[in-house]
């Protein structure tokens, strides 16, 4: 993937549902090869997703969840 105008890509995650707030943050990877251990320093890491401040019913009101990678992440 080449450079993107503005230097940022927004990834929308649709269909994320939960019954209870998980209380943890999840790492999100894109196209992680099967059998490869997840590593936030890899090119496959796109950011974190958390549900802090949301209630289980919020997912019914919003069409997707946006995960934005940190701007200072090293690759």
N, C-alpha and C positions, 0 to 999 in steps of 0.2 A: 504494500500500500504506500502510495506517495504522500507528499505533504498535502495538507488540507487548508484551504483558505481560512484564515482566522486561527489556525492551529488547534482546533478543538472539534471533536466528533461527539455527538450526543447519541447515546444508545438507549432506546426505549424497551422496557421489558413488560410485555403484556401477559395477563393471566396469572400474575403473582397473587396467591391467596394464602391466608393463614387463619386459624381459629384463635390462636393466642399469640401475643407479641413474643417473638422468639427470644428477645433479650440479648442477642448477639449480632454481630455484623458479619455478612457473608462476602467473601472475595468472589469477583465475577471474572471469568475467563472466556475468551472467544476462540473457538476452534482449537482447544487444547487437544493435542494428539492422544489417542487412547493409550493408556499405560504410562503416560508422562505425569510425574508428580507436579501438582500445582506449585508455582513459585511466583510470588508477587514481583520479582525482578525480571521475569521472562516477558517476551514480546506478546504473550497470550493474555496477560493480565490487563484488564480494562478498568478496574476500579472496585469499590466496595459498595454494598447496598445494606442499608439498615432500616429498621422499622420503628426506630425510637420516635416517640411523639405521635405515632399513628395508632389508631385502634383497629381491631380486626374488621370493622365495618367500613373503614376508609377505602379498602380495595374495591368495594362495590361502587363507590362514587367516582373513582378515577379509572381511566382506561389503561394507564400504564405507570410504571415506575421508572424514573430516570436515574441511571448510574453515571456519574461523571468522574473520570479518573483524576487523581491529583495532578496539578500542573507541574510539580517538581519531581515526578516519578522518573527514575532512571531506567533505561532499557539496555 
